[in-house]
């Protein structure tokens, strides 16, 4: 097993129904920090709120490498409140956040709102997708109280109503939920705004991740699927790979395999067979 620097891929798109993007993301592998923030508050205000979250958490983590995600997120909440009072952005602006802090052995995920974190663990013939975060939303509250079944939450008409966000003026402090786990080999963590999960469900996400050759292809295919299914909101996502890799050499070869069918093994077979035929043809020409 090899311990390597974390690899990642990220993308953000305004979607097909909006002319601005209130989402933003941060990728700072040198700090072991990644996040996705989804702003709200109308044109410009939402963009300001999510940017304040990104910049505050990055600054706090850089100035104090030992700071917890919980504390840096609380500081981002305070920054939005202070900025709005000073006329930066607009009163009532806010933002969700889901953030990852990682080292070579373990990771911590923290969130506020309904932007999500998923853990993907590959296995022979597929893999397992686990939602690490729990939405701070009205529908999730209905699920937890037994008012609706979990399988009904996806189609509930009020599924986008969140119960808290950064910048909520009624809250001096937000409730930041945190999970911490040990990295396992070849795992991926997906961070995303609800623009992704509103368009493709967990089963579709799992299928795409199981067939993707690497995190770059996975991000491209997830974004394409969300846009194909409607792209009604801003879409932002990141995939961060575990530093523990057992198949590092094979993964390096896979990065050279072109995207043909979307199935990694079949693409590798076609690519390998083509190389063999090309080499045979070259040897034949040289012997003429």
N, C-alpha and C positions, 0 to 999 in steps of 0.2 A: 504494500500500500504506500502511495506517495502523498506527501503533504506539499501542496502547491499554493501559490497566491490565488486568491479567489478570482474566478472569471465571472463575467456578468454581461448582460445585454439589456438595453432599455429602449423604450419608444413612447412617444406621446403624440396624440392626434386630436384635432378639435372635433372629429366626428363629421357626420354628413348633414347635420341639422343646425349647427351653430357656426358663427363666423369668428368666435374667439375661443381661446382655450384657458379655462380657469384652473386646470390641473398644472402641476409641475412635479419634477422629481429631482433627486440628488443622488449622485453616485460618487463616493469618495473611498475607493478601496484602500488608499493609504491611511485613512482613518478607520477603516473597517465599518463604514457607515453608508447606508442606503435608505432612501425614503420615497414615498409617494404622498402628495398632498392634493386634495380636491377642494378648491375654493368655492365659496358661495357668497352671494350678495349682489348679483347683477354684474353687468359689464364693467370691467376694470376693478371694481371692489373685490370680487372673488379672486381675481388674478393677484391683487395686492396681498390679500390674506394668505394665499398659499405660498407666495414668494417670501412673506415675512416668516412663515413657519420654516421653510427651507433654509433661509439665511440665518435665522436664530439658532436652530439646532446645529447647523454646520459650525457656526461661530462658537457656541458653547462647548461643543465637542472638541474643537481645535484648541481652544484656550484651556480646557480642563479635560484631558483624555480619560480621566477616571470618573467623569460625571455619568450618572445613569441616564438612560433614555427617558425615564419617568421625569427626572428633574429638568432635562433639556426641553421636554415637551411642555411641562408646566411653564417654563420661561417663555416659550413660544406663545402660549395662551396669554400671558401677561403682556407680551409685546404687541399683540393684536389689539388688546384693550387700550393700551397706552397710545398706540398709533392712531386709532380711531378717534380718541379724545383730542388728539393734536391735529386732526383734520387730514390725516394720511389715510387714503382709502375712503371708507364711508362707515357711519355708524351701522351696526348690525351685520357687518361682514364677518365671515367665519371660514373655517377650513377643517376638514378631516385630516388625519395623518395616520400612516402606518409606516413604521421604521424598523430597520434591522441594524443591530450592532453585532459584529462578529470578530472572532479571532481564530486561531488555527485549531481550536478544540471545541468551542461552544459558541452559541449565538443567543441573542436576546431579541425578541420582537415585542414592540409596544405600539399601541394604537388608541385613537379616539375617533369615534364616528363609524362609518360603514365602509371605509377603504379596507381591503382585506390582505391577509397573508396566508398563503398555502404552502404546505410542505409536500414535495414530490419525492417519493422513494422508489427507485426503479427495481424491477425484479424480472426474472426470466419470463418472457411472454407478456410483459406489461409493466405494472407498477401500482402504487397506492397514492392517492391524493387525499391529504388531510387538511382541513381548514384550521389554521392555528388561531386566528382571531375570531372573536364573537361580536357581531354587529351591535353597535349602540343604536338600536333602532326600535321603533314602535312595534314592528312586526316581530322582531326577535323577543321583545317583552311578552307579546301574545303567545309565542311558542313556549317560553319558559314558564308561563302561568298556566299552560294547558288549554288556553282559549282556542288555539288553532293547532293543527298538526304540522310538524316540520315540513312535510312535503307540500303543504299548501302555501308556505311562506313565499315561494318563488313567484306565485301568481297573484299575491294579495295586492289590491289596488293602492294600498298605502305603504308599500314596502320601502319607498325612498324617504320616508319621514324618519329623521334621526332624533335621538333623545338628547344628544349633546354633541358639541363641536368646540374646537378651539375658537375663542373670541366670543363665546356666548356670554352676554352681558350679565345674565342673572347668576353666573357662577364665579365666585372668587377663585376657585380652583376647579379643574376638571378631574374626572376619574380616569386615570390612565391605566389600562389593563396591560399586563406584561406576562409573557411566557419565556422560559429559558430552557434550552435543551442542549445536549451534546450533539455535535455533527456526526453523522454516519456517512460512510463512503458513497460517493456519487449522488448524494441528495441535491435537490434544487429547492430554493425558496422563491416563490412568486409573490411579489407585491403588486397590488393593482387598485385602481379606482373603480367605482361601481359602474363606470361606463363599459368596462369589460364584462363584469359579472351580470349586468342587466341583459346583455346580448347573448352570452353563451353560458350554459350551465356547467356544473362540476363534471358531469359525464363527458361533455364535449372538450372541456379543458384537459381532462385526464387522457382522452384519446389523442389529442394533439401532442401532449407531452410524451406519451409513450412512443410516438412515431417520429418525433423530431430528432435530428442527428446531433444537435448541440443547442445551447441556449439562444444563440443568434437566430437560428431557424425557428425555434419554438416561439420567440417573441414575434417574429414576422408573421408566423402562421396564426397565432392568437389574435393579433391585431387585424389581420385580413379577415378572420372569421367574424370578429365583432363588427367590422364595417359591412361585411356581406349580409349580416343579420339585421342591419338597420342603422347602426352607428348613430343613435339618437342623442348621445351625450359625448362629452370629452372622454377620451380613452387614454389611460396611462398605465404602463406596466413595466416591471423589471423582473428579470430572473437572475438569481445569484447562485453560483455553483458551490457545493461543498469543497473545502480545501483537501478533503480526503478522497483520493481517487485510486481505485484499483486498476482501472482500465485506461490509464493515462495515455499509454502508447497507442492503443487502439483508437482512443478519442482523437489523438493527433492525426492519425490516418483518415478518420471519418470526416475531418474538416475539409479534406481535399475532394471528398466525394460530392459530385454535383447533385442538386435537388432535382429529381426526376419524377418519382412517383409519390414522394412523401413518406415511403416506408424505408427505413434505414438499411435493413438487411437486403432488400431487393435492389435498392439504389447501389449499394456496395457491390453486389453481385454483377449488375449490369456494367458498372464502371470497371470492375476487375476484368470481366470478360472482354470488354472493349480494349483495355490495355494489352491483354494477351494477344488479341487479334492484330492490333497495331504493331506490336513487337514482332509477331510472326511475319507480317507483311514487309516490315523493314528488313528482316533477315533474308526474306525471299528476294527482295530487290537487290540487296547487297551481293547476293550469290549469283545473280544473273551474269 
